[in-house]
Amino acid sequence: MLIDVFAGRDRRSATARGSFHFARSPRPGEQIEIDGVFLVVTRAWHRPDVHYPGPKFAILVDDRASRTEESGPVHDAVGTPA
């Protein structure tokens, strides 16, 4: 599943980090890894207003990233547990 990833405190001020493939959509509270950086998903939403080929789902991640490994399941950008 192709998902748009935004980083920031809220949807209005978030910056786009890109579109990434996940096996399933990450849920709020889950930790993901993109390019060796661990990020926490804070919001997830469907984007039915998008009328072009590409992602129809988006997530917002906390932009205060950690490069240290945390406990608990971590999903990488292809959606597989790391």
Secondary structure, DSSP 8 states (H G I E B T S, - for coil): -EEEEEESSSTTT-EEEEEEE-SS---TT-EEEETTEEEEEEEEEE-TT--SSS--EEEEE-SS-B-S--SS-EEETTS-B-
